[in-house]
């Protein structure tokens, strides 16, 4: 599945912070320099969604705050449920 993500770099901590439009809002402590924020996003989403890092890839938006991230091995419902759990403090 492909997830729309809006990234806010240089935040005080890395976390999913809700939604913005149809995108998941992710605050990253990493700066947007030399791919650091992209790497941090992929690492964080892998951990948050409980999938191996190799199953996460940025499809588009490498130099933009608006990104499309491919997540292999999960359905849209799986991802929605896991993000909902994170936002409600269940994980």
C-alpha positions as CSV (number, residue, x, y, z in Angstrom):
1,X,0.0,0.0,0.0
2,X,1.1,3.6,-0.5
3,X,0.7,6.1,2.3
4,X,0.6,9.9,1.9
5,X,2.8,11.6,4.5
6,X,3.4,15.2,5.4
7,X,6.8,15.6,7.2
8,X,7.8,18.4,9.5
9,X,11.6,18.2,10.0
10,X,13.6,19.5,12.9
11,X,10.8,18.8,15.5
12,X,11.6,18.4,19.1
13,X,10.8,14.6,18.9
14,X,9.9,12.1,16.2
15,X,6.2,11.1,16.3
16,X,3.0,10.7,14.4
17,X,1.1,13.9,15.1
18,X,-2.2,13.3,13.4
19,X,-3.4,14.0,9.9
20,X,-3.3,16.9,7.5
21,X,-5.9,16.5,4.8
22,X,-5.5,12.9,3.5
23,X,-1.9,12.6,4.7
24,X,-0.4,11.4,8.0
25,X,1.5,14.1,9.7
26,X,4.9,13.0,11.0
27,X,7.2,15.2,13.0
28,X,10.9,14.3,12.6
29,X,13.7,15.4,14.8
30,X,16.1,14.9,11.8
31,X,17.0,17.9,9.6
32,X,16.1,17.8,5.9
33,X,19.8,17.6,4.9
34,X,21.4,14.9,2.7
35,X,18.5,12.5,3.1
36,X,18.6,12.4,6.9
37,X,14.9,13.2,7.2
38,X,14.0,10.5,4.6
39,X,16.1,7.9,6.4
40,X,14.6,8.9,9.8
41,X,11.1,8.7,8.3
42,X,11.6,5.2,6.9
43,X,13.2,4.0,10.2
44,X,10.4,5.5,12.3
45,X,7.6,4.2,10.2
46,X,9.1,0.7,10.2
47,X,9.3,0.7,13.9
48,X,5.9,2.3,14.4
49,X,4.1,-0.1,12.0
50,X,6.1,-3.1,13.2
51,X,7.5,-4.1,9.9
52,X,11.1,-4.6,8.8
53,X,12.9,-1.5,7.4
54,X,13.3,-3.1,4.0
55,X,9.5,-3.0,3.6
56,X,9.4,0.8,3.7
57,X,10.4,2.9,0.7
58,X,9.8,6.5,-0.3
59,X,8.1,6.5,-3.7
60,X,7.9,10.2,-4.3
61,X,8.7,13.5,-2.6
62,X,12.3,12.8,-1.7
63,X,13.0,16.6,-1.5
64,X,9.5,17.7,-0.4
65,X,7.6,17.7,2.8
66,X,4.8,15.8,1.1
67,X,5.8,12.2,0.4
68,X,4.3,9.0,-0.8
69,X,5.6,6.0,1.1
70,X,5.2,2.4,0.0
71,X,4.7,-0.1,2.8
72,X,5.0,-3.8,1.6
73,X,3.2,-6.6,3.5
74,X,0.4,-4.5,5.1
75,X,-3.0,-3.6,3.8
76,X,-4.5,-0.2,4.0
77,X,-6.7,-1.4,6.9
78,X,-3.7,-2.7,8.8
79,X,-1.8,0.6,8.5
80,X,-4.9,2.6,9.4
81,X,-5.5,0.5,12.5
82,X,-1.8,0.8,13.6
83,X,-1.8,4.6,13.1
84,X,-5.1,4.9,14.9
85,X,-3.7,2.9,17.9
86,X,-0.6,5.2,18.0
87,X,-2.6,8.4,17.9
88,X,-4.8,7.1,20.8
89,X,-1.8,6.1,22.9
90,X,-2.5,2.4,22.7
91,X,1.0,1.6,21.4
